[in-house]
Amino acid sequence: MALLQIAEPGLSAAPHQHRLAVGIDLGTTNSLVATVASGLSRVLPDAEGRRLLPSVVRYAESDIVVGHAAQAAQVDDPGNTIVSVKRFMGRTLADLDASVHTPYTLVDTPGMLSLATRSGVRSPVEVSADILRSLRQRAEEGLGGDLVGAVITVPAYFDDAQRQATKDAARLAGLNVLRLLNEPTAAAIAYGLDNAAQGVFAIYDLGGGTFDISILKLSQGMFEVLSTAGDAALGGDDFDHRIADWLRQNLALAATSAGETRMMLARARSAKEALSSAPVTSIAGQLDNGRSFSFELTREQFESLTADLVARSMAPVRRALRDAGIAADEVDGVVLVGGSTRMPQVRDAVGKLFRREPLSNLDPDEVVALGAAMQANVLAGNNPGGGDWLLLDVCPLSLGLETMGGLVEKVIPRNTTLPAARAQEFTTYKDGQTAMAIHVVQGERELVSDCRSLARFELRGIPAMVAGAPRIRVTFQIDADGMLSVSAREQTSGTEAHIEIKPSYGLSDTQIADMLTDAWGKADVDMAARMLREAQVDARRLVDATEAALAEDGHALLTHDEFVAVQSAMFALAEELESGGDLQRLKRASEALNTATTHFAGLRMDAGIRRALSGTRISALQT
């Protein structure tokens, strides 16, 4: 007898042929992981059904806690509970606003700051890796297999160092990065495919720690980014800090402890969220000295405190429109992305600038992860179920070289479509010069001192000639992830030098390798934890099924002694579950309950067959 393989149109009839890939939104406040199943993208929940994972990591005495449990401890253990680590990615102490209060002990390490915890000094890369590892485990448990890769989103205005730091965090978490995708672009993919939209759209993305604006043209499966701009140091956290500063002023506090700072920021965030739907809210708390406080904050007061932050987001919007050659009223729609866009003053400002009501039919917290999942599904080799589509992203910041006098010569200007390759010829400055130092920088300023240094390398073996005679061709190549490589070649001699841009933000390749080795060394521990979790799930299911069966048929089908024996085995397994401990004991208790219920299961099957056949003639069965 032949069996038909049934599948949804455009999808594989064999489930094993579907490669498991996910999209991850590594957010400042919350992170998500999504995948495509049966042609539809969906966010994967945790065991409790929660879709959002707070981007919070607590370094406890004996282990690392990620997510909701860590968030609950942020006030009690502020110095060891890292919140909004994304804001520290690729940043030094000098990059931070000195007026912003943080409860952390910051360490000035080369290239990128680190945070001192009871588990030692942790870089933002390591903290981000702990968040990504938790999301990877959630995905593998939810999908029932190993991932072939992930598309991870980053703010469009992340520079090369921040992008490289994100990729290294993914490597530490055991993820194969299929692509880094700009967050506004991911949102546009989700919105465009979900709504079959066409035209020019603005993606206004205000998250917890970053702000991006992208102008895209959507047409028949093509997503073309026309321009992008943003502010990598502007987000919902800044609104929280304004409320916290307001509290300090009202309390007449010149300084606050780490615990007081975290408490105020937590209260500020709750107040900010409350004011999105209510005209007034109250803020109450207690200081370390026992002094209690309670204040009322109105929406008008909050908007006055943060008016400059909203206005600050409008400058990149105007720049992006100018770069795209599009007037605000020529945009067909404005898509709001990021939890911070729920604030009424933000929605009003965006609507006023574009002279239209912003679009918000997709969840602003989830739309980025959903778009990343769609891209991951394509890159993994699965049929997206909706035909082919093309993504054309852009380089967010200009890339260039240092020339004499500390000036920047831009080779790849911002908003160049990716991938891209550009070359430019340079020459020597002095007679007889046989080497050239090449300094690669990123930024829009004209002076090297105002841009970010990416890499330095040297081209040696240049023939000795008079100044201006050698022709050195420098080629920039930037891939779809926005990662850069640079080569230099002297045209007459063929002398050549090449470098893959690896920003120096504090983690060397050796350190990364050591961290990976350490992670692999704990693979046995991770596997044991996973096996215990799986055994607990199976045991819980067995206890629930046995309890229901005893309630329905136990007294009718079993003798008193048999009933007590099954019940005792069930109670023993339930006790092992409550203790949460040993895998082997849990397995033995599960096997004991299976053995005890074998006879009962047979009796229930016989009884079920008798009930099904009751009142049926034998002649009817024969026909």
RODO-2510 file (C-alpha; in nm, 4 decimals, decimal comma):
residues 623
     n   res          X          Y          Z
     1     m     0,0000     0,0000     0,0000
     2     a     0,1419     0,3342    -0,1033
     3     l     0,1405     0,6242     0,1391
     4     l     0,1164     0,9862     0,0301
     5     q     0,3583     1,2448     0,1682
     6     i     0,1550     1,5535     0,2459
     7     a     0,3100     1,8957     0,2827
     8     e     0,2116     2,2595     0,2678
     9     p     0,2642     2,4138    -0,0752
    10     g     0,6270     2,5145    -0,1179
    11     l     0,7433     2,3230     0,1898
    12     s     0,9296     1,9957     0,2196
    13     a     0,7262     1,6804     0,2646
    14     a     1,0067     1,5424     0,4746
    15     p     1,0442     1,7372     0,8000
    16     h     1,4025     1,6241     0,8425
    17     q     1,4948     1,8164     0,5311
    18     h     1,4016     2,1441     0,6983
    19     r     1,7160     2,3047     0,8406
    20     l     1,6645     2,4681     1,1781
    21     a     1,7566     2,8352     1,1711
    22     v     1,6465     3,1255     1,3868
    23     g     1,6411     3,5015     1,3981
    24     i     1,7604     3,6671     1,7177
    25     d     1,6886     4,0208     1,8300
    26     l     1,9592     4,0912     2,0877
    27     g     1,7948     4,3913     2,2470
    28     t     1,9011     4,6376     2,5124
    29     t     1,5987     4,5739     2,7345
    30     n     1,4587     4,2442     2,6035
    31     s     1,5776     3,9793     2,3602
    32     l     1,3794     3,7362     2,1459
    33     v     1,4344     3,4343     1,9246
    34     a     1,2038     3,3507     1,6343
    35     t     1,1825     3,0899     1,3607
    36     v     0,9790     3,0048     1,0521
    37     a     0,7500     2,7029     1,0776
    38     s     0,4895     2,5979     0,8214
    39     g     0,5649     2,9112     0,6237
    40     l     0,4926     3,1475     0,9134
    41     s     0,7380     3,3248     1,1416
    42     r     0,6760     3,3030     1,5156
    43     v     0,8525     3,3990     1,8356
    44     l     0,9628     3,1007     2,0462
    45     p     0,8464     3,1153     2,4095
    46     d     1,0245     2,9740     2,7132
    47     a     0,8921     2,6839     2,9251
    48     e     0,6532     2,9239     3,1045
    49     g     0,5178     3,0640     2,7768
    50     r     0,7014     3,3976     2,8023
    51     r     0,8194     3,5338     2,4673
    52     l     1,0448     3,8151     2,5882
    53     l     1,3733     3,7371     2,7625
    54     p     1,4922     4,0334     2,9733
    55     s     1,8472     4,1190     2,8636
    56     v     1,9679     4,0914     3,2214
    57     v     2,2482     3,8696     3,3531
    58     r     2,3245     3,8136     3,7199
    59     y     2,6561     3,6678     3,8266
    60     a     2,5516     3,4832     4,1407
    61     e     2,7748     3,3030     4,3892
    62     s     2,7808     2,9707     4,2072
    63     d     2,6142     3,0195     3,8703
    64     i     2,5003     3,2615     3,6027
    65     v     2,1334     3,3642     3,5978
    66     v     1,9766     3,5095     3,2835
    67     g     1,6384     3,6660     3,2207
    68     h     1,3433     3,7086     3,4549
    69     a     1,5146     3,5671     3,7636
    70     a     1,8102     3,8002     3,7121
    71     q     1,5788     4,0963     3,6576
    72     a     1,4069     4,0264     3,9901
    73     a     1,7446     4,0571     4,1674
    74     q     1,8596     4,3821     4,0049
    75     v     1,7725     4,5979     4,3080
    76     d     1,9071     4,3564     4,5691
    77     d     2,2322     4,2812     4,3853
    78     p     2,2885     4,5791     4,1514
    79     g     2,6649     4,5513     4,1151
    80     n     2,6522     4,1929     3,9897
    81     t     2,3313     4,2151     3,7872
    82     i     2,4088     4,3575     3,4439
    83     v     2,1256     4,5433     3,2706
    84     s     2,1345     4,7059     2,9236
    85     v     2,4780     4,5651     2,8421
    86     k     2,4195     4,6411     2,4741
    87     r     2,4899     5,0081     2,5493
    88     f     2,8462     4,9130     2,6450
    89     m     2,9253     4,7117     2,3312
    90     g     3,2325     4,8500     2,1607
    91     r     3,2503     5,1496     2,3966
    92     t     3,5254     5,2838     2,6170
    93     l     3,4919     5,4789     2,9406
    94     a     3,5597     5,7942     2,7431
    95     d     3,2517     5,7250     2,5265
    96     l     3,0130     5,7273     2,8239
    97     d     2,8201     6,0309     2,9404
    98     a     2,9775     6,1267     3,2730
    99     s     2,6433     6,2579     3,4008
   100     v     2,4766     5,9169     3,3720
   101     h     2,4699     5,7240     3,7006
   102     t     2,5307     5,3485     3,6834
   103     p     2,5467     5,0980     3,9695
   104     y     2,8399     4,9095     3,8153
   105     t     3,2102     4,9058     3,8823
   106     l     3,3473     4,9860     3,5372
   107     v     3,6975     4,8807     3,4367
   108     d     3,8914     5,0734     3,1717
   109     t     4,0207     4,7841     2,9613
   110     p     4,1847     4,8422     2,6189
   111     g     3,9431     4,9212     2,3407
   112     m     3,6226     4,8494     2,5346
   113     l     3,5244     4,8900     2,8976
   114     s     3,4495     4,5898     3,1200
   115     l     3,2399     4,5353     3,4304
   116     a     3,3704     4,4001     3,7606
   117     t     3,1482     4,1287     3,9135
   118     r     3,1877     3,8688     4,1863
   119     s     3,2711     3,6239     3,9042
   120     g     3,5553     3,8444     3,7849
   121     v     3,5858     4,1130     3,5217
   122     r     3,3357     4,0565     3,2390
   123     s     3,3403     4,2242     2,9015
   124     p     3,0109     4,3226     2,7346
   125     v     3,0886     4,0507     2,4787
   126     e     3,0844     3,7827     2,7492
   127     v     2,7649     3,9173     2,9066
   128     s     2,5946     3,9272     2,5658
   129     a     2,7130     3,5711     2,5023
   130     d     2,5340     3,4565     2,8188
   131     i     2,2085     3,6088     2,6858
   132     l     2,2560     3,4543     2,3413
   133     r     2,3372     3,1150     2,4964
   134     s     2,0059     3,1207     2,6835
   135     l     1,8205     3,2028     2,3589
   136     r     2,0051     2,9258     2,1726
   137     q     1,9063     2,6717     2,4380
   138     r     1,5445     2,7917     2,4237
   139     a     1,5407     2,7491     2,0454
   140     e     1,6999     2,4030     2,0459
   141     e     1,4627     2,2778     2,3143
   142     g     1,1613     2,4283     2,1393
   143     l     1,2551     2,3047     1,7907
   144     g     1,3925     1,9688     1,9015
   145     g     1,7299     1,9815     1,7298
   146     d     2,0564     2,1651     1,6761
   147     l     2,0577     2,4958     1,4908
   148     v     2,2413     2,5328     1,1614
   149     g     2,2712     2,9052     1,2161
   150     a     2,1168     3,2314     1,3231
   151     v     2,0601     3,5779     1,1832
   152     i     2,1351     3,8277     1,4586
   153     t     2,0106     4,1828     1,4370
   154     v     2,2148     4,4894     1,5257
   155     p     2,1308     4,8590     1,5245
   156     a     2,1845     5,0042     1,1801
   157     y     2,4139     5,2644     1,3296
   158     f     2,6416     5,0129     1,5021
   159     d     2,9989     5,0713     1,3922
   160     d     3,2422     4,8006     1,2864
   161     a     3,3706     4,7395     1,6392
   162     q     3,0189     4,6924     1,7757
   163     r     2,9289     4,4532     1,4925
   164     q     3,2433     4,2489     1,5471
   165     a     3,1729     4,2360     1,9199
   166     t     2,8235     4,1005     1,8467
   167     k     2,9627     3,8287     1,6186
   168     d     3,2167     3,7262     1,8822
   169     a     2,9419     3,7079     2,1451
   170     a     2,7506     3,4732     1,9151
   171     r     3,0604     3,2556     1,8687
   172     l     3,1009     3,2295     2,2446
   173     a     2,7349     3,1271     2,2710
   174     g     2,7871     2,8434     2,0233
   175     l     2,5950     3,0076     1,7385
   176     n     2,6841     3,0037     1,3702
   177     v     2,6100     3,3560     1,2471
   178     l     2,4489     3,3376     0,9049
   179     r     2,4322     3,7149     0,8854
   180     l     2,4201     4,0327     1,0877
   181     l     2,1071     4,2190     0,9869
   182     n     2,0249     4,5811     1,0612
   183     e     1,7245     4,6051     1,2919
   184     p     1,5204     4,8483     1,0793
   185     t     1,5801     4,6296     0,7733
   186     a     1,4606     4,3219     0,9628
   187     a     1,1478     4,5105     1,0657
   188     a     1,0874     4,6153     0,7053
   189     i     1,1133     4,2525     0,5909
   190     a     0,8561     4,1417     0,8477
   191     y     0,6224     4,4319     0,7723
   192     g     0,6619     4,4101     0,3954
   193     l     0,6068     4,0358     0,3697
   194     d     0,3246     4,0363     0,6228
   195     n     0,1364     4,3192     0,4529
   196     a     0,2540     4,2780     0,0917
   197     a     0,3438     4,6452     0,1102
   198     q     0,4968     4,8439    -0,1769
   199     g     0,6369     5,1943    -0,1856
   200     v     0,8778     5,4013     0,0228
   201     f     0,8658     5,3376     0,3966
   202     a     1,0434     5,4874     0,6946
   203     i     1,1365     5,2517     0,9780
   204     y     1,1594     5,4474     1,3042
   205     d     1,3301     5,2196     1,5566
   206     l     1,3649     5,3460     1,9138
   207     g     1,4741     5,0656     2,1436
   208     g     1,6023     5,0528     2,4970
   209     g     1,9521     5,1713     2,4147
   210     t     1,9759     5,2665     2,0474
   211     f     1,7909     5,4634     1,7821
   212     d     1,7839     5,3927     1,4080
   213     i     1,5969     5,5353     1,1128
   214     s     1,6003     5,3692     0,7733
   215     i     1,4309     5,4705     0,4498
   216     l     1,3453     5,1696     0,2336
   217     k     1,1848     5,1081    -0,1019
   218     l     0,9666     4,7982    -0,1122
   219     s     0,8617     4,6622    -0,4498
   220     q     0,7659     4,3096    -0,5567
   221     g     0,9907     4,1194    -0,3232
   222     m     1,2774     4,3716    -0,3256
   223     f     1,3821     4,5455    -0,0044
   224     e     1,6155     4,8280    -0,0997
   225     v     1,7561     5,0443     0,1774
   226     l     1,7907     5,3971     0,0428
   227     s     1,9529     5,5506     0,3508
   228     t     2,0028     5,4953     0,7185
   229     a     2,0971     5,7117     1,0145
   230     g     2,0671     5,6979     1,3882
   231     d     2,2178     5,7432     1,7301
   232     a     2,3787     5,4435     1,8999
   233     a     2,3591     5,6200     2,2383
   234     l     1,9903     5,7135     2,2444
   235     g     1,7111     5,4909     2,3710
   236     g     1,4482     5,4224     2,6325
   237     d     1,7163     5,3968     2,9023
   238     d     1,7844     5,7692     2,8586
   239     f     1,4197     5,8437     2,9374
   240     d     1,4535     5,6311     3,2531
   241     h     1,7612     5,8272     3,3589
   242     r     1,5723     6,1558     3,3226
   243     i     1,3066     6,0355     3,5667
   244     a     1,5767     5,9039     3,8040
   245     d     1,7523     6,2432     3,7926
   246     w     1,4174     6,4107     3,8661
   247     l     1,3786     6,1861     4,1706
   248     r     1,7275     6,2791     4,2971
   249     q     1,6457     6,6463     4,2617
   250     n     1,3197     6,6111     4,4511
   251     l     1,4956     6,4127     4,7225
   252     a     1,7865     6,6609     4,7297
   253     l     2,0406     6,3801     4,6881
   254     a     2,3865     6,4706     4,5634
   255     a     2,4807     6,1038     4,5173
   256     t     2,3193     5,7622     4,5468
   257     s     2,4465     5,4150     4,6287
   258     a     2,4472     5,1356     4,3720
   259     g     2,1306     4,9875     4,5229
   260     e     1,9541     5,3254     4,5283
   261     t     2,0554     5,3931     4,1669
   262     r     1,9173     5,0604     4,0443
   263     m     1,5994     5,1028     4,2527
   264     m     1,5380     5,4473     4,1064
   265     l     1,5977     5,3263     3,7502
   266     a     1,3571     5,0356     3,8031
   267     r     1,0914     5,2708     3,9431
   268     a     1,1572     5,5139     3,6574
   269     r     1,1028     5,2459     3,3950
   270     s     0,7742     5,1395     3,5551
   271     a     0,6594     5,5032     3,5655
   272     k     0,7550     5,5574     3,2012
   273     e     0,5532     5,2530     3,0947
   274     a     0,2557     5,3587     3,3078
   275     l     0,2502     5,7076     3,1526
   276     s     0,2079     5,5556     2,8073
   277     s    -0,1522     5,4750     2,8992
   278     a    -0,2290     5,7008     3,1978
   279     p    -0,2044     6,0804     3,2467
   280     v    -0,0411     6,0485     3,5907
   281     t     0,1440     5,7876     3,7946
   282     s     0,3011     5,7595     4,1377
   283     i     0,6614     5,6675     4,2183
   284     a     0,7381     5,5303     4,5624
   285     g     1,0435     5,3711     4,7200
   286     q     1,2800     5,3608     5,0129
   287     l     1,6404     5,4792     5,0445
   288     d     1,9190     5,2902     5,2155
   289     n     1,8796     5,5043     5,5291
   290     g     1,5174     5,3975     5,5656
   291     r     1,3696     5,7218     5,4312
   292     s     1,0574     5,6547     5,2267
   293     f     0,9378     5,8695     4,9391
   294     s     0,6343     5,8985     4,7164
   295     f     0,5883     6,1408     4,4256
   296     e     0,3365     6,1930     4,1507
   297     l     0,4613     6,2362     3,7949
   298     t     0,2281     6,3603     3,5226
   299     r     0,2615     6,2883     3,1534
   300     e     0,3110     6,6609     3,0908
   301     q     0,6029     6,6686     3,3376
   302     f     0,7567     6,3579     3,1801
   303     e     0,7261     6,5028     2,8311
   304     s     0,8897     6,8241     2,9482
   305     l     1,1789     6,6270     3,1033
   306     t     1,2392     6,4307     2,7845
   307     a     1,1450     6,6764     2,5088
   308     d     1,5080     6,7197     2,4048
   309     l     1,5514     6,3413     2,3702
   310     v     1,2562     6,3168     2,1318
   311     a     1,3892     6,6166     1,9369
   312     r     1,7317     6,4518     1,9288
   313     s     1,5832     6,1574     1,7387
   314     m     1,4417     6,3880     1,4714
   315     a     1,7829     6,5093     1,3492
   316     p     1,8867     6,1629     1,2156
   317     v     1,5405     6,1275     1,0580
   318     r     1,5876     6,4479     0,8590
   319     r     1,9407     6,3409     0,7617
   320     a     1,8161     6,0034     0,6373
   321     l     1,5418     6,1704     0,4317
   322     r     1,7959     6,4103     0,2840
   323     d     2,0377     6,1287     0,1961
   324     a     1,7571     5,9328     0,0309
   325     g     1,6395     6,2372    -0,1659
   326     i     1,2872     6,1940    -0,0285
   327     a     1,0600     6,4541     0,1297
   328     a     0,8780     6,3584     0,4501
   329     d     0,5357     6,3790     0,2846
   330     e     0,6527     6,1488    -0,0002
   331     v     0,6909     5,8538     0,2365
   332     d     0,4088     5,6021     0,1951
   333     g     0,4176     5,4823     0,5541
   334     v     0,6088     5,5010     0,8811
   335     v     0,6624     5,1780     1,0744
   336     l     0,7298     5,2075     1,4474
   337     v     0,9740     4,9568     1,5937
   338     g     1,1004     4,9117     1,9490
   339     g     0,9222     4,9209     2,2822
   340     s     1,0069     5,2881     2,3378
   341     t     0,7818     5,3895     2,0449
   342     r     0,4842     5,3173     2,2718
   343     m     0,5444     5,6557     2,4383
   344     p     0,2746     5,9010     2,3188
   345     q     0,5202     6,1907     2,2776
   346     v     0,7294     5,9789     2,0392
   347     r     0,4269     5,8770     1,8305
   348     d     0,3065     6,2373     1,8179
   349     a     0,6491     6,3697     1,7099
   350     v     0,6826     6,1077     1,4349
   351     g     0,3289     6,1683     1,3110
   352     k     0,3868     6,5452     1,3053
   353     l     0,7127     6,5168     1,1066
   354     f     0,5750     6,2778     0,8435
   355     r     0,2245     6,4295     0,8521
   356     r     0,0600     6,0887     0,8809
   357     e    -0,0392     5,8380     1,1475
   358     p     0,2439     5,5865     1,2077
   359     l     0,1789     5,2190     1,1289
   360     s     0,1809     4,9882     1,4288
   361     n    -0,0183     4,6769     1,3323
   362     l     0,2803     4,4538     1,4170
   363     d     0,4098     4,4208     1,7725
   364     p     0,7030     4,6659     1,7951
   365     d     0,8814     4,4338     2,0382
   366     e     0,8626     4,1307     1,8066
   367     v     0,8784     4,2627     1,4510
   368     v     1,2606     4,2695     1,4348
   369     a     1,2990     3,9076     1,5484
   370     l     1,0284     3,7955     1,3034
   371     g     1,2062     3,9629     1,0108
   372     a     1,5382     3,8109     1,1154
   373     a     1,3753     3,4666     1,1247
   374     m     1,2511     3,5115     0,7672
   375     q     1,6006     3,6020     0,6503
   376     a     1,7513     3,3088     0,8454
   377     n     1,5055     3,0709     0,6811
   378     v     1,6218     3,1830     0,3372
   379     l     1,9931     3,1733     0,4208
   380     a     1,9570     2,8240     0,5701
   381     g     1,8347     2,7001     0,2318
   382     n     1,4707     2,6526     0,3230
   383     n     1,1961     2,7644     0,0896
   384     p     1,0449     3,0767     0,2409
   385     g     0,7015     2,9739     0,1182
   386     g     0,6336     3,3068    -0,0409
   387     g     0,8634     3,3158    -0,3369
   388     d     1,2045     3,4743    -0,3765
   389     w     1,2925     3,8172    -0,2445
   390     l     1,6008     4,0349    -0,2553
   391     l     1,7532     4,2381     0,0247
   392     l     1,9790     4,5344    -0,0488
   393     d     2,1185     4,6916     0,2678
   394     v     2,3607     4,9822     0,3075
   395     c     2,6755     5,0778     0,4937
   396     p     2,5657     5,3024     0,7838
   397     l     2,8932     5,4939     0,8297
   398     s     3,1614     5,6115     0,5902
   399     l     3,4909     5,4205     0,5708
   400     g     3,8182     5,5795     0,4755
   401     l     4,1916     5,6344     0,5324
   402     e     4,4029     5,8805     0,7231
   403     t     4,6001     6,1151     0,4994
   404     m     4,8674     6,3663     0,5842
   405     g     4,7639     6,6214     0,8404
   406     g     4,5302     6,3847     1,0223
   407     l     4,2591     6,4187     0,7588
   408     v     4,0120     6,1511     0,6497
   409     e     3,9802     6,0477     0,2863
   410     k     3,6496     5,8656     0,2511
   411     v     3,6643     5,5594     0,0248
   412     i     3,3203     5,4084     0,0867
   413     p     3,0649     5,6779     0,1743
   414     r     2,7752     5,6058     0,4055
   415     n     2,4574     5,4547     0,2550
   416     t     2,6550     5,2635    -0,0084
   417     t     2,4634     4,9480    -0,1071
   418     l     2,6162     4,6274     0,0320
   419     p     2,8152     4,4239    -0,0488
   420     a     3,0512     4,6819    -0,1939
   421     a     3,4060     4,7193    -0,3176
   422     r     3,5775     5,0517    -0,3833
   423     a     3,9365     5,1352    -0,4745
   424     q     4,1352     5,4565    -0,4699
   425     e     4,4943     5,5426    -0,5578
   426     f     4,7343     5,7140    -0,3205
   427     t     5,1009     5,8070    -0,3453
   428     t     5,4036     5,8761    -0,1263
   429     y     5,4739     6,1979     0,0601
   430     k     5,8555     6,1928     0,0685
   431     d     6,1316     6,1125    -0,1839
   432     g     6,2664     5,7598    -0,1489
   433     q     5,9786     5,6458     0,0708
   434     t     5,9714     5,2629     0,0749
   435     a     5,6884     5,1980     0,3201
   436     m     5,3450     5,3377     0,3899
   437     a     5,1434     5,3196     0,7120
   438     i     4,7747     5,2727     0,6343
   439     h     4,5233     5,3772     0,8993
   440     v     4,1611     5,2686     0,8396
   441     v     3,8935     5,4799     1,0104
   442     q     3,5138     5,4956     1,0270
   443     g     3,2953     5,8025     1,0686
   444     e     3,1560     6,1134     0,9074
   445     r     3,3964     6,3752     1,0496
   446     e     3,6847     6,5186     0,8569
   447     l     3,9511     6,4744     1,1218
   448     v     4,0883     6,1343     1,2215
   449     s     4,0681     6,2341     1,5878
   450     d     3,6886     6,2636     1,5540
   451     c     3,6436     5,9204     1,3903
   452     r     3,6809     5,5652     1,5184
   453     s     4,0069     5,3913     1,4428
   454     l     3,9469     5,0442     1,2966
   455     a     4,2885     4,9095     1,2004
   456     r     4,6463     4,9932     1,1071
   457     f     4,8807     4,8025     0,8788
   458     e     5,1877     4,8702     0,6690
   459     l     5,2770     4,8279     0,3033
   460     r     5,6514     4,7705     0,2698
   461     g     5,8741     4,7148    -0,0319
   462     i     5,7661     5,0215    -0,2260
   463     p     6,0322     5,1051    -0,4904
   464     a     6,2336     5,4126    -0,3939
   465     m     6,1042     5,6940    -0,6154
   466     v     6,0490     6,0640    -0,5969
   467     a     5,7478     6,1720    -0,3956
   468     g     5,4273     6,1317    -0,5924
   469     a     5,5620     5,8754    -0,8377
   470     p     5,4487     5,5430    -0,6748
   471     r     5,0870     5,4477    -0,7289
   472     i     4,9402     5,2606    -0,4313
   473     r     4,5945     5,1245    -0,4970
   474     v     4,3945     5,0724    -0,1759
   475     t     4,0845     4,8539    -0,2073
   476     f     3,8019     4,8423     0,0476
   477     q     3,5682     4,5421     0,0449
   478     i     3,2675     4,5280     0,2740
   479     d     3,0438     4,2211     0,2955
   480     a     2,6713     4,1819     0,3595
   481     d     2,7306     4,1873     0,7370
   482     g     2,9005     4,5241     0,7110
   483     m     3,2427     4,3690     0,7905
   484     l     3,5413     4,5239     0,6162
   485     s     3,8648     4,4035     0,4596
   486     v     4,1321     4,6330     0,3122
   487     s     4,4194     4,5606     0,0756
   488     a     4,6961     4,7836    -0,0610
   489     r     4,9036     4,7188    -0,3752
   490     e     5,1870     4,9143    -0,5309
   491     q     5,1068     4,9053    -0,9008
   492     t     5,4559     4,8969    -1,0564
   493     s     5,6224     4,6361    -0,8316
   494     g     5,3163     4,4344    -0,7365
   495     t     5,3993     4,4629    -0,3646
   496     e     5,0828     4,3923    -0,1687
   497     a     4,9468     4,3930     0,1871
   498     h     4,6073     4,2848     0,3148
   499     i     4,4148     4,3002     0,6414
   500     e     4,0818     4,1684     0,7648
   501     i     3,9463     4,4406     0,9877
   502     k     3,9267     4,3066     1,3398
   503     p     3,8576     4,6017     1,5679
   504     s     4,0611     4,6065     1,8839
   505     y     3,7926     4,6315     2,1475
   506     g     3,9669     4,4353     2,4183
   507     l     3,9297     4,0690     2,3195
   508     s     4,2076     3,9114     2,1192
   509     d     4,1716     3,5974     1,9085
   510     t     4,3580     3,4105     2,1817
   511     q     4,1108     3,5296     2,4441
   512     i     3,8187     3,4312     2,2239
   513     a     3,9748     3,0874     2,1742
   514     d     4,0252     3,0501     2,5503
   515     m     3,6629     3,1451     2,6137
   516     l     3,5444     2,8939     2,3544
   517     t     3,7609     2,6244     2,5115
   518     d     3,6105     2,7076     2,8497
   519     a     3,2605     2,6865     2,7024
   520     w     3,3374     2,3503     2,5444
   521     g     3,4767     2,2328     2,8755
   522     k     3,1353     2,2913     3,0292
   523     a     2,9521     2,1040     2,7528
   524     d     2,9127     1,7977     2,9752
   525     v     2,7527     2,0113     3,2455
   526     d     2,5185     2,1694     2,9917
   527     m     2,4248     1,8279     2,8495
   528     a     2,3573     1,6879     3,1959
   529     a     2,1336     1,9838     3,2762
   530     r     1,9450     1,9334     2,9513
   531     m     1,8962     1,5593     3,0170
   532     l     1,7653     1,6384     3,3665
   533     r     1,5215     1,8947     3,2281
   534     e     1,3944     1,6465     2,9653
   535     a     1,3551     1,3739     3,2292
   536     q     1,1628     1,6155     3,4531
   537     v     0,9240     1,7019     3,1702
   538     d     0,8617     1,3324     3,0965
   539     a     0,8160     1,2547     3,4662
   540     r     0,5685     1,5378     3,5143
   541     r     0,3682     1,4154     3,2163
   542     l     0,3680     1,0601     3,3605
   543     v     0,2535     1,1776     3,7060
   544     d    -0,0298     1,3863     3,5589
   545     a    -0,1474     1,1011     3,3332
   546     t    -0,1389     0,8481     3,6195
   547     e    -0,3271     1,0819     3,8533
   548     a    -0,6009     1,1351     3,5937
   549     a    -0,6281     0,7614     3,5215
   550     l    -0,6569     0,6712     3,8906
   551     a    -0,9274     0,9304     3,9425
   552     e    -1,1254     0,7957     3,6460
   553     d    -1,0830     0,4160     3,6681
   554     g    -0,8622     0,3354     3,9671
   555     h    -1,1241     0,2203     4,2147
   556     a    -1,3292     0,0430     3,9468
   557     l    -1,0481    -0,1629     3,7925
   558     l    -0,7918    -0,2130     4,0696
   559     t    -0,7965    -0,3929     4,3998
   560     h    -0,7195    -0,1919     4,7089
   561     d    -0,3614    -0,3205     4,7231
   562     e    -0,3055    -0,2554     4,3519
   563     f    -0,4441     0,0969     4,3880
   564     v    -0,2160     0,1719     4,6820
   565     a     0,0885     0,0331     4,4952
   566     v     0,0290     0,2559     4,1907
   567     q    -0,0443     0,5565     4,4109
   568     s     0,2735     0,5037     4,6137
   569     a     0,4889     0,4840     4,2995
   570     m     0,3232     0,8030     4,1727
   571     f     0,3879     0,9852     4,5019
   572     a     0,7529     0,8696     4,4990
   573     l     0,8033     1,0123     4,1511
   574     a     0,6303     1,3372     4,2485
   575     e     0,8647     1,3708     4,5485
   576     e     1,1668     1,3271     4,3232
   577     l     1,0288     1,5993     4,0972
   578     e     0,9849     1,8327     4,3921
   579     s     1,3407     1,7739     4,5099
   580     g     1,4599     1,8653     4,1581
   581     g     1,7789     1,6776     4,2113
   582     d     1,9359     1,3606     4,0834
   583     l     1,8802     1,2398     3,7251
   584     q     1,9351     0,8716     3,8042
   585     r     1,6923     0,8716     4,0971
   586     l     1,4351     1,0440     3,8770
   587     k     1,4798     0,7800     3,6058
   588     r     1,4458     0,4943     3,8571
   589     a     1,1298     0,6476     4,0016
   590     s     0,9854     0,6910     3,6496
   591     e     1,0665     0,3295     3,5617
   592     a     0,9080     0,2109     3,8884
   593     l     0,5868     0,3989     3,8098
   594     n     0,5847     0,2608     3,4535
   595     t     0,6192    -0,0910     3,5914
   596     a     0,3493    -0,0348     3,8532
   597     t     0,1010     0,0956     3,5950
   598     t     0,1560    -0,1723     3,3253
   599     h    -0,1226    -0,3981     3,4562
   600     f    -0,3500    -0,0969     3,5142
   601     a    -0,2943     0,0248     3,1559
   602     g    -0,3944    -0,3162     3,0192
   603     l    -0,7103    -0,3213     3,2272
   604     r    -0,8031     0,0299     3,1049
   605     m    -0,7471    -0,0719     2,7432
   606     d    -0,9712    -0,3780     2,7841
   607     a    -1,2363    -0,1689     2,9541
   608     g    -1,2174     0,0903     2,6772
   609     i    -1,2624    -0,1745     2,4081
   610     r    -1,5619    -0,3212     2,5931
   611     r    -1,7212     0,0237     2,6192
   612     a    -1,6610     0,0897     2,2497
   613     l    -1,8175    -0,2411     2,1435
   614     s    -2,1045    -0,2340     2,3907
   615     g    -2,4372    -0,2854     2,2134
   616     t    -2,2760    -0,3820     1,8817
   617     r    -2,3873    -0,7023     1,7021
   618     i    -2,1238    -0,9489     1,5807
   619     s    -2,2912    -0,9510     1,2404
   620     a    -2,2380    -0,5762     1,2182
   621     l    -1,8662    -0,6199     1,2866
   622     q    -1,8416    -0,8872     1,0159
   623     t    -1,9932    -0,6570     0,7569
***
